[in-house]
């Protein structure tokens, strides 16, 4: 079973700053298998990035994904007020279970 | 508009059963795998299981925590997926989301074929509370 570990647990930044969120897999996975989701309070999650680096429709280009092997990163180049939320990574291409990371809460400093 | 609507949640006693439904609209339901994901109060996301499209066998996979108790099925004629939950435990208390899961097939430079899924549409969720 592949375990995804996200860091940090909480990230405190100000609007306009750059955010770097990490997702580490317990074993190497294809970068194609890694997706990122954003969840705001009281809302369902929404897909941001799939295949490690492909933005889904409607996601601003300030969001970018990268990485390979066991280390993956979600970068938000310049934080907007609406970006403060919880972010989850997920692997969904190797054998099940298709686990999520435990999440990173991005909060306003 | 592409939409998923979950229903069937509620309060249920431990050991009892509950069936959740996910009704889709705005897309060709049969072309997609569908997943169920849950979120316990104040916790993160937990993948529950998924069902492949009929084109890929319509087979299912489950998380270890629900395997043998939960069953996912689909009725493409009704654009619906279902989560049958038996022998419910208090730790099954959560918001349950259904998702639409496109499959992406690709080939590497050697010509070997691979695929992955991702969850591109989520419903708003339905709440299940297991308590005596």
Interface residues (C-beta under 8 A of the other chain):
Chain A: X30 X32 X33 X35 X37 X39 X44 X45 X46 X47 X50 X51 X56 X86 X88 X90 X92 X93 X96 X97 X98 X99 X100 X101 X102 X103
Chain B: X35 X37 X44 X45 X46 X47 X50 X61 X62 X63 X64 X97 X101 X104 X106 X114 X115 X116 X117 X118 X119 X120 X122 X123 X124 X125
